């Protein structure tokens, strides 16, 4: 069986995921080789945890459940492309301080609990580059149009699992305070 990976991410509500898809479709639908990410899989990764033993999921869920995390507003307004991984993405131009604090809190606490971020190929945790992946397999992207503007009232943090060839599976979720209605 192929390896499963785990990650903590901000997950938009269904209506917002559909709006992301609607607003960004013109940017990726005609790109050769682009494979779009379906709206239910739209998310913004905060901490990639890699492969984990089953008992680790329980420990991580318990740890995150003890945190009192605040919701915040995020504005997605920039299209970008990771050349090496061939990913087209939608991202904020400015990272809100609340998002920086959330990432630091999660990564620090997870590392203290024995779950450091997966270092990837470089051997060091990757820098935090907040983005929502829109399409994979993008070989070139040089868009001249202005990106759409979309406000995201961030109110949901999720622990998810990825398995090759399947949609992401949300294993646990937490509401962030201050945005109880979920946006």
WODAUR-V970528 format. One record per residue. N is the residue number from 1. PHI is phi in whole degrees, 0 to 359 (none if undefined). D_FIRST is the distance of its C-alpha to the first C-alpha in whole Angstrom. Layout:
n=N phi=PHI d_first=D_FIRST
n=N phi=PHI d_first=D_FIRST
//
This chain:
n=1 phi=none d_first=0
n=2 phi=293 d_first=4
n=3 phi=287 d_first=6
n=4 phi=266 d_first=9
n=5 phi=232 d_first=13
n=6 phi=239 d_first=16
n=7 phi=202 d_first=19
n=8 phi=258 d_first=23
n=9 phi=210 d_first=24
n=10 phi=276 d_first=28
n=11 phi=235 d_first=27
n=12 phi=288 d_first=30
n=13 phi=295 d_first=31
n=14 phi=305 d_first=30
n=15 phi=299 d_first=34
n=16 phi=290 d_first=33
n=17 phi=300 d_first=30
n=18 phi=294 d_first=32
n=19 phi=291 d_first=35
n=20 phi=302 d_first=33
n=21 phi=297 d_first=31
n=22 phi=297 d_first=35
n=23 phi=290 d_first=36
n=24 phi=260 d_first=34
n=25 phi=310 d_first=33
n=26 phi=300 d_first=36
n=27 phi=277 d_first=35
n=28 phi=240 d_first=32
n=29 phi=295 d_first=32
n=30 phi=256 d_first=34
n=31 phi=283 d_first=32
n=32 phi=300 d_first=31
n=33 phi=80 d_first=27
n=34 phi=287 d_first=26
n=35 phi=245 d_first=24
n=36 phi=290 d_first=25
n=37 phi=270 d_first=23
n=38 phi=290 d_first=24
n=39 phi=310 d_first=26
n=40 phi=298 d_first=24
n=41 phi=263 d_first=22
n=42 phi=294 d_first=25
n=43 phi=196 d_first=25
n=44 phi=234 d_first=26
n=45 phi=290 d_first=24
n=46 phi=256 d_first=26
n=47 phi=211 d_first=24
n=48 phi=271 d_first=20
n=49 phi=256 d_first=19
n=50 phi=71 d_first=16
n=51 phi=281 d_first=13
n=52 phi=222 d_first=15
n=53 phi=288 d_first=15
n=54 phi=306 d_first=15
n=55 phi=292 d_first=19
n=56 phi=293 d_first=19
n=57 phi=300 d_first=19
n=58 phi=297 d_first=22
n=59 phi=295 d_first=24
n=60 phi=294 d_first=24
n=61 phi=299 d_first=24
n=62 phi=296 d_first=27
n=63 phi=299 d_first=29
n=64 phi=297 d_first=29
n=65 phi=297 d_first=30
n=66 phi=275 d_first=33
n=67 phi=278 d_first=34
n=68 phi=249 d_first=37
n=69 phi=251 d_first=36
n=70 phi=266 d_first=38
n=71 phi=284 d_first=37
n=72 phi=198 d_first=39
n=73 phi=260 d_first=39
n=74 phi=235 d_first=37
n=75 phi=247 d_first=39
n=76 phi=268 d_first=36
n=77 phi=206 d_first=39
n=78 phi=222 d_first=37
n=79 phi=267 d_first=35
n=80 phi=211 d_first=33
n=81 phi=214 d_first=31
n=82 phi=266 d_first=28
n=83 phi=300 d_first=29
n=84 phi=297 d_first=26
n=85 phi=268 d_first=24
n=86 phi=58 d_first=25
n=87 phi=247 d_first=25
n=88 phi=264 d_first=28
n=89 phi=221 d_first=29
n=90 phi=240 d_first=32
n=91 phi=214 d_first=33
n=92 phi=281 d_first=36
n=93 phi=278 d_first=39
n=94 phi=231 d_first=40
n=95 phi=269 d_first=38
n=96 phi=297 d_first=39
n=97 phi=302 d_first=40
n=98 phi=299 d_first=38
n=99 phi=289 d_first=35
n=100 phi=300 d_first=36
n=101 phi=297 d_first=37
n=102 phi=301 d_first=33
n=103 phi=296 d_first=31
n=104 phi=300 d_first=33
n=105 phi=299 d_first=33
n=106 phi=295 d_first=29
n=107 phi=295 d_first=29
n=108 phi=294 d_first=31
n=109 phi=296 d_first=31
n=110 phi=294 d_first=27
n=111 phi=297 d_first=28
n=112 phi=298 d_first=30
n=113 phi=274 d_first=28
n=114 phi=92 d_first=26
n=115 phi=237 d_first=23
n=116 phi=293 d_first=25
n=117 phi=303 d_first=23
n=118 phi=300 d_first=20
n=119 phi=286 d_first=23
n=120 phi=70 d_first=21
n=121 phi=288 d_first=22
n=122 phi=279 d_first=26
n=123 phi=88 d_first=25
n=124 phi=239 d_first=27
n=125 phi=301 d_first=26
n=126 phi=291 d_first=27
n=127 phi=295 d_first=30
n=128 phi=279 d_first=30
n=129 phi=234 d_first=30
n=130 phi=295 d_first=30
n=131 phi=195 d_first=29
n=132 phi=249 d_first=27
n=133 phi=289 d_first=25
n=134 phi=256 d_first=27
n=135 phi=207 d_first=25
n=136 phi=246 d_first=23
n=137 phi=78 d_first=24
n=138 phi=277 d_first=27
n=139 phi=274 d_first=29
n=140 phi=213 d_first=33
n=141 phi=207 d_first=34
n=142 phi=219 d_first=38
n=143 phi=286 d_first=39
n=144 phi=253 d_first=43
n=145 phi=286 d_first=43
n=146 phi=289 d_first=43
n=147 phi=288 d_first=40
n=148 phi=291 d_first=40
n=149 phi=244 d_first=41
n=150 phi=219 d_first=39
n=151 phi=273 d_first=39
n=152 phi=234 d_first=36
n=153 phi=283 d_first=37
n=154 phi=288 d_first=34
n=155 phi=222 d_first=34
n=156 phi=219 d_first=30
n=157 phi=246 d_first=28
n=158 phi=229 d_first=24
n=159 phi=260 d_first=21
n=160 phi=230 d_first=18
n=161 phi=235 d_first=15
n=162 phi=249 d_first=13
n=163 phi=229 d_first=10
n=164 phi=308 d_first=9
n=165 phi=80 d_first=12
n=166 phi=232 d_first=13
n=167 phi=294 d_first=16
n=168 phi=295 d_first=16
n=169 phi=245 d_first=17
n=170 phi=278 d_first=20
n=171 phi=265 d_first=20
n=172 phi=204 d_first=23
n=173 phi=216 d_first=26
n=174 phi=227 d_first=30
n=175 phi=277 d_first=33
n=176 phi=271 d_first=35
n=177 phi=292 d_first=38
n=178 phi=90 d_first=41
n=179 phi=229 d_first=39
n=180 phi=302 d_first=39
n=181 phi=282 d_first=39
n=182 phi=78 d_first=36
n=183 phi=82 d_first=38
//
